């Protein structure tokens, strides 16, 4: 599933604001991947900033996984904030 929204914020601000919104809506942020930083550590100079948030609502995950364990392949949910072509 792909749902795209543009913002005037920079990647850092948009990711931070998204993380706060996720928490306000009773989801947890399990991890934030900094793709650009990780690739740089691997010797790849990737030009686009990209933060990937892994989010989860533990109660809902329990319900879904109890009904169908194969859904674990889609969890946690991932939300990306990235720069591409000058847009965020």
C-alpha distances in whole Angstrom, upper triangle without the diagonal:
4,7,10,13,17,20,23,23,24,21,23,24,20,19,22,22,18,20,22,20,18,22,23,20,22,19,20,19,20,20,20,19,21,20,23,25,24,25,28,29,29,31,28,28,24,25,22,21,18,18,15,15,15,15,16,18,21,22,19,18,21,21,18,19,23,21,19,20,17,14,16,14,11,13,14,11,10,11,12,15,16,19,19,21,23,20,19
4,6,10,13,16,20,20,21,18,21,21,18,17,21,20,17,19,21,19,18,21,23,20,22,19,21,19,21,20,19,19,20,18,21,24,23,23,26,28,28,29,26,26,22,22,19,19,16,16,14,15,15,16,17,20,23,24,21,20,24,24,21,22,26,25,23,23,21,18,19,17,13,15,15,12,11,10,10,13,14,16,15,18,20,17,15
4,7,10,13,17,18,19,17,19,19,16,16,19,17,14,17,19,17,16,20,20,18,21,18,20,19,21,20,19,19,20,19,21,24,24,25,27,29,29,31,28,27,23,23,19,18,16,16,14,15,16,16,18,19,23,24,21,21,25,24,22,24,27,26,25,25,23,20,21,19,16,17,17,13,12,10,10,12,13,15,15,18,18,15,13
4,7,10,14,15,15,14,17,17,13,14,17,16,14,17,19,17,17,20,21,19,22,20,21,20,22,21,19,19,19,18,20,23,23,23,26,28,28,29,26,25,21,20,16,16,14,14,14,15,17,17,19,21,25,26,24,24,27,27,25,27,30,29,28,28,26,23,24,22,19,19,19,15,13,10,9,10,11,12,12,14,15,11,10
4,7,10,12,13,13,16,15,11,13,16,14,12,16,17,15,16,19,20,19,22,20,21,20,22,21,19,19,19,19,20,23,24,25,26,29,29,30,27,26,22,21,17,16,14,15,15,15,18,18,20,22,26,27,25,25,29,29,27,29,32,32,30,31,29,26,26,25,21,22,20,17,15,11,11,9,11,12,12,14,14,10,8
4,7,9,11,11,14,13,10,12,15,14,13,16,18,16,18,21,21,21,24,22,23,21,24,22,20,20,19,19,19,22,24,24,25,28,29,29,26,24,21,19,15,14,14,15,16,17,20,20,23,25,28,30,28,28,32,32,30,32,35,35,34,34,32,29,29,28,24,24,23,20,17,13,12,9,10,10,10,12,11,7,6
4,5,8,9,12,10,8,11,13,11,11,15,16,15,17,20,20,20,23,22,23,21,24,22,19,20,19,19,19,22,24,24,25,28,29,30,27,25,21,19,15,14,14,14,16,17,20,20,23,25,29,30,29,29,33,33,32,33,37,37,36,36,34,31,31,29,26,26,24,21,18,14,13,10,10,10,12,13,11,8,6
4,7,9,12,10,9,12,14,12,14,17,18,17,19,22,22,23,26,25,25,23,26,24,21,21,20,21,20,22,25,25,25,28,30,30,27,25,22,19,16,14,15,16,18,19,23,23,26,28,31,33,32,32,36,37,35,37,40,40,39,39,38,34,34,33,29,29,27,24,21,18,15,12,12,11,13,13,10,8,7
4,7,8,6,6,9,10,10,11,14,15,15,17,19,20,21,24,22,22,20,23,21,18,19,17,18,18,19,22,23,23,26,28,28,25,23,20,18,15,13,13,13,16,17,20,21,24,26,29,31,30,31,34,35,34,35,39,39,38,38,37,33,32,31,28,27,25,22,20,16,14,10,11,10,13,14,11,9,7
4,6,5,6,9,10,11,12,14,16,16,18,20,21,22,25,23,22,20,22,20,16,16,14,15,14,16,19,20,20,22,24,24,22,19,17,15,12,9,11,11,14,16,19,21,24,26,29,32,31,31,34,36,34,35,39,39,38,37,36,33,32,31,28,27,25,22,19,16,13,9,9,8,12,13,10,9,7
4,6,5,6,8,10,10,12,14,15,16,18,20,21,23,21,20,17,19,16,13,13,10,12,11,13,16,17,17,19,21,22,20,17,15,13,10,7,7,7,11,12,16,17,21,24,27,29,28,28,31,33,31,32,36,36,35,34,33,30,28,27,24,23,21,19,16,13,10,6,6,7,11,13,11,10,6
4,6,5,6,9,10,11,12,14,15,17,19,20,22,20,18,15,17,15,11,12,10,12,12,13,15,17,17,19,21,22,20,19,16,15,12,9,9,8,11,12,16,17,21,23,26,29,28,28,31,33,32,32,36,37,35,34,33,30,29,28,25,24,21,20,17,14,12,9,9,10,14,17,15,13,10
4,5,5,6,8,10,11,12,14,16,17,18,20,19,18,16,18,17,14,15,13,16,16,16,19,21,21,23,25,26,24,22,20,18,15,12,12,11,13,13,17,17,21,23,26,28,28,28,31,33,32,33,36,37,36,35,35,31,30,29,26,25,22,20,18,15,13,10,11,12,16,18,15,14,11
4,5,5,6,9,10,10,12,14,15,16,19,17,17,15,17,16,13,14,13,15,16,17,19,21,21,23,25,26,24,22,20,18,15,12,11,9,11,11,15,15,19,21,24,26,25,25,29,30,29,30,33,34,33,33,32,28,27,27,24,22,20,17,15,11,10,7,9,11,14,17,14,12,8
4,5,5,6,9,10,10,12,14,15,17,15,14,11,14,12,9,11,10,13,14,15,16,18,19,21,23,24,22,21,18,18,14,11,9,7,8,8,12,12,16,18,21,24,23,23,26,28,27,27,31,32,31,30,29,26,24,24,21,19,17,15,12,9,8,6,9,12,15,18,16,14,10
4,5,5,6,9,10,11,13,15,16,14,13,11,14,12,10,13,12,15,16,16,18,21,21,22,25,26,25,24,21,20,17,14,12,10,11,10,13,13,16,18,21,24,23,23,26,28,28,29,32,33,32,31,31,28,26,26,23,21,18,17,15,12,12,10,13,15,18,21,19,17,13
4,5,5,6,9,10,11,13,15,14,14,12,16,15,13,15,16,18,19,20,22,24,25,26,28,30,28,26,24,23,19,16,15,12,13,12,14,14,17,18,21,23,23,23,26,28,27,29,31,32,32,32,31,28,27,27,24,22,19,17,15,13,13,11,14,16,19,22,20,17,13
4,5,5,6,9,10,11,13,11,11,10,13,13,11,14,15,17,18,19,21,23,24,25,27,29,27,26,23,22,19,16,13,11,11,9,11,11,13,15,18,20,20,20,23,24,24,25,28,29,28,28,28,24,23,23,20,18,16,13,12,9,10,9,12,15,18,21,20,17,13
4,5,5,6,9,10,11,9,9,7,10,10,9,12,14,16,18,19,20,22,24,24,26,28,27,26,23,23,20,17,14,11,11,8,10,9,12,13,16,19,18,18,22,23,23,24,27,28,28,27,27,23,22,22,19,17,14,13,12,10,11,11,14,17,20,24,22,20,16
4,5,5,6,9,10,10,10,9,13,13,13,16,17,20,22,22,23,26,27,27,30,32,30,29,27,26,23,19,18,14,14,11,13,11,13,14,17,19,19,20,23,24,24,26,28,29,29,29,29,26,25,25,22,20,17,16,15,13,14,14,17,20,23,26,24,22,18
4,5,5,6,9,9,10,10,14,15,14,18,19,21,23,24,25,27,29,29,31,33,32,31,28,27,24,21,18,15,15,12,13,11,13,13,16,18,17,19,22,22,22,24,27,28,28,28,28,24,24,24,21,19,17,15,14,12,14,14,17,20,23,26,24,21,17
4,6,5,7,5,7,7,11,12,12,16,18,20,22,23,23,26,28,28,30,32,30,30,27,27,24,20,18,14,13,10,10,8,9,9,13,15,14,15,18,19,19,21,23,24,24,24,24,21,20,21,18,15,13,11,12,10,13,13,17,20,23,26,25,22,18
4,5,5,5,6,7,11,13,13,17,19,22,24,24,25,28,29,29,31,34,32,32,29,29,26,23,20,17,15,12,12,9,10,9,12,14,14,15,18,19,20,21,23,25,25,25,26,23,21,23,20,17,15,14,14,13,16,16,20,23,26,29,28,25,22
4,6,7,9,11,15,17,17,20,22,25,27,27,28,31,32,33,34,37,35,35,32,32,28,25,23,19,18,15,15,12,13,11,14,15,16,17,20,21,21,23,25,26,27,27,28,25,24,25,22,20,17,16,17,16,18,18,22,25,28,31,29,26,22
4,6,9,11,14,17,17,21,23,25,28,28,29,31,33,33,35,37,36,35,32,32,29,26,23,20,18,15,14,11,11,9,12,13,12,15,17,17,18,20,22,23,24,24,25,22,21,23,20,17,15,14,15,15,17,18,22,25,28,31,30,26,23
4,7,10,13,16,17,20,23,25,28,28,28,31,33,33,35,37,36,36,33,33,30,27,24,20,19,15,14,10,9,7,9,10,10,12,14,15,16,18,20,21,22,22,24,20,20,22,19,16,14,14,16,16,19,20,24,27,30,33,32,29,25
4,7,9,12,14,17,20,22,25,25,25,28,30,30,31,34,32,33,30,30,27,24,21,17,15,11,10,6,5,4,7,9,9,10,13,14,15,16,18,20,20,20,21,18,17,18,16,13,11,10,12,12,16,17,21,24,27,30,30,27,23
4,6,9,11,15,18,20,23,23,22,25,27,27,28,31,30,31,28,29,26,23,20,16,14,10,8,6,5,6,8,11,11,11,14,16,16,17,19,21,21,20,21,18,16,18,16,12,10,10,12,12,15,17,20,24,27,30,29,27,23
4,6,7,11,14,16,19,19,19,22,23,23,25,28,27,27,25,25,22,19,16,12,10,7,6,5,7,9,11,14,14,13,16,19,18,18,21,23,23,21,22,19,17,17,15,12,9,10,10,10,13,14,17,21,24,27,27,24,21
4,7,10,13,16,19,18,17,20,22,22,23,26,25,26,24,26,23,20,17,13,11,8,5,6,7,10,11,14,15,13,15,18,18,17,20,22,21,20,20,18,15,16,14,11,8,10,10,12,14,16,19,22,25,29,28,26,23
4,6,10,12,15,14,14,17,19,18,19,22,22,23,21,22,20,17,14,10,8,6,5,8,10,13,14,18,18,16,19,22,21,20,23,25,24,22,22,19,17,17,15,12,10,11,10,11,12,14,16,19,22,26,26,24,20
4,6,9,12,12,11,14,16,16,18,20,19,20,18,19,16,13,10,7,6,5,6,9,12,16,17,21,20,19,22,24,23,23,26,28,26,24,24,21,19,18,17,14,12,12,9,10,9,10,13,16,19,23,22,20,17
4,6,9,9,8,11,13,13,14,17,16,16,14,16,14,11,8,6,5,6,8,12,15,18,20,23,23,21,24,26,25,24,28,29,27,25,24,22,19,18,17,15,13,13,10,10,9,10,11,15,17,21,21,20,17
4,6,5,6,9,10,11,13,15,13,13,11,13,11,8,6,5,7,9,11,15,18,22,23,27,26,24,28,30,28,28,31,33,31,29,28,25,23,21,20,19,17,16,13,12,10,10,10,12,15,18,18,18,15
4,5,5,6,8,10,11,12,11,11,9,10,9,7,5,6,7,11,13,16,20,23,25,28,27,25,29,31,29,28,32,33,31,29,27,25,23,21,19,19,17,16,13,13,10,10,9,11,13,17,17,17,15
4,6,5,6,9,10,11,9,8,6,7,7,6,6,8,10,14,16,20,23,27,28,32,31,29,32,34,32,32,36,37,34,32,31,29,26,24,23,23,21,20,16,15,12,12,10,10,12,15,15,16,14
4,5,5,6,9,10,9,9,9,10,10,8,9,9,12,14,17,20,23,27,28,32,31,29,32,35,33,32,36,37,35,33,32,30,27,25,24,23,21,21,18,17,14,14,13,14,16,19,19,19,17
4,5,5,7,9,9,10,9,12,12,11,10,10,11,14,16,19,22,26,27,31,30,28,31,33,31,30,34,35,33,30,29,27,25,23,22,21,20,20,17,17,15,15,14,16,18,21,21,21,19
4,5,5,6,5,7,7,10,11,11,11,12,13,16,18,22,25,29,30,33,33,30,33,35,33,32,36,37,34,32,30,29,26,24,23,23,22,22,18,18,16,16,14,15,16,19,20,21,19
4,5,5,5,5,7,10,11,11,12,14,16,19,21,24,28,31,32,36,35,33,36,38,36,36,39,40,38,35,34,32,30,27,27,26,25,25,21,21,18,18,16,16,17,20,20,21,20
4,5,7,9,11,13,15,14,14,15,17,19,21,24,27,31,32,35,35,33,35,38,36,35,38,40,37,35,33,32,29,27,27,26,25,25,22,22,20,20,18,19,21,23,24,25,23
4,6,9,10,14,15,15,15,17,17,20,21,25,28,32,33,36,36,33,35,38,36,34,38,39,37,34,32,31,28,26,26,26,25,25,22,23,20,21,19,20,21,23,24,25,24
4,7,9,13,15,16,16,18,20,23,24,28,31,35,36,39,39,36,39,41,39,38,41,43,40,37,35,34,32,29,29,29,28,28,25,25,22,22,20,20,21,23,24,25,24
4,6,9,12,13,14,16,18,21,23,27,30,34,35,38,37,35,38,40,38,37,40,41,38,36,34,33,31,28,28,28,26,26,23,23,20,20,17,17,17,19,20,22,21
4,6,9,11,13,16,18,21,24,27,30,34,36,39,38,36,39,41,39,38,42,43,40,38,36,34,32,30,29,29,28,27,23,22,19,18,15,15,15,16,17,19,19
4,6,8,10,13,15,19,21,24,28,31,33,37,35,33,37,38,36,36,39,40,38,36,33,32,30,27,26,26,25,24,20,19,16,15,12,11,11,13,14,16,16
4,7,10,13,16,19,22,25,29,32,35,38,36,35,38,40,37,37,41,42,39,38,35,33,32,29,28,28,26,25,21,19,16,14,11,9,9,10,11,13,13
4,6,10,13,16,19,22,26,29,31,34,33,32,35,37,34,35,38,39,36,35,33,31,29,27,25,25,24,22,18,16,12,10,7,5,6,9,9,10,10
4,7,10,13,17,19,23,26,29,32,31,29,33,35,33,33,37,37,35,34,32,29,28,26,24,23,22,20,16,14,10,8,6,5,8,11,10,11,9
4,7,10,13,16,20,23,25,28,27,26,29,31,29,29,33,33,31,30,28,26,24,22,20,20,18,16,12,10,7,6,4,6,9,13,13,12,9
4,6,10,13,16,20,22,25,24,23,26,28,26,26,30,31,29,28,27,24,22,21,18,17,15,14,10,8,6,5,6,9,12,16,16,14,11
4,7,10,13,17,19,22,21,19,23,24,23,23,26,27,25,24,23,20,18,17,15,14,11,10,6,6,4,6,8,12,14,18,18,16,13
4,6,10,13,15,19,18,16,20,22,20,21,24,25,24,22,22,19,17,16,14,12,9,8,6,5,6,8,11,15,17,21,21,19,15
4,7,11,12,16,15,13,16,18,17,17,20,22,20,19,18,15,13,13,11,8,6,6,5,7,9,12,14,18,20,24,24,22,19
4,7,10,13,12,11,14,16,15,15,19,20,19,18,18,15,13,14,11,8,6,5,6,8,11,13,16,20,23,26,26,23,20
4,6,9,8,7,10,12,12,12,15,17,16,16,16,13,12,13,11,8,5,6,9,11,14,17,20,24,26,30,30,27,23
4,6,5,6,9,10,11,12,14,16,16,16,17,14,13,15,13,10,9,9,12,14,17,20,23,27,29,32,32,29,26
4,6,5,6,9,10,10,12,14,15,14,16,14,12,15,14,11,10,11,15,17,20,23,26,30,32,35,35,33,29
4,5,5,6,9,10,11,13,14,15,17,15,14,17,16,13,13,14,17,19,23,25,29,32,34,38,38,35,31
4,5,5,6,8,10,11,12,13,15,12,12,15,13,11,11,12,15,17,21,24,27,31,32,36,36,33,30
4,5,5,6,8,10,10,10,12,9,9,12,10,8,8,10,14,16,20,23,26,30,31,35,35,32,29
4,6,5,6,9,10,10,13,11,10,14,13,11,12,14,17,20,24,27,30,33,35,39,39,36,33
4,6,5,6,9,10,13,11,12,15,14,13,14,15,19,21,25,28,31,35,36,40,40,37,34
4,5,5,6,8,10,7,9,12,11,10,12,13,17,19,23,26,29,32,34,37,38,35,32
4,5,5,5,7,6,7,10,10,9,11,13,17,20,23,27,30,33,35,38,39,36,33
4,6,6,10,10,10,14,14,13,15,17,21,24,27,30,33,37,38,42,43,40,37
4,7,9,9,11,14,14,14,16,17,21,24,27,31,33,37,38,41,42,39,37
4,6,6,8,11,11,12,15,16,19,22,26,29,32,35,36,39,41,38,35
4,5,6,9,10,11,13,15,18,22,25,28,31,34,35,39,40,37,35
4,5,6,8,10,13,14,17,21,23,27,29,32,33,36,38,35,33
4,5,6,7,10,11,14,17,20,24,26,30,30,34,35,32,30
4,5,5,8,10,13,16,19,23,25,29,30,33,34,32,29
4,6,8,10,12,15,18,21,23,27,27,31,32,30,27
4,6,7,9,12,15,19,21,24,25,28,30,27,25
3,5,8,12,14,18,20,24,25,29,30,27,25
4,6,10,13,16,19,22,24,28,28,26,23
4,7,10,13,16,20,22,25,26,23,20
4,7,10,13,16,18,22,22,20,17
4,7,10,14,15,19,19,16,13
4,6,10,12,15,16,13,10
4,7,10,13,13,10,7
4,7,10,10,8,6
4,7,6,6,5
4,5,5,7
4,6,8
4,7
4
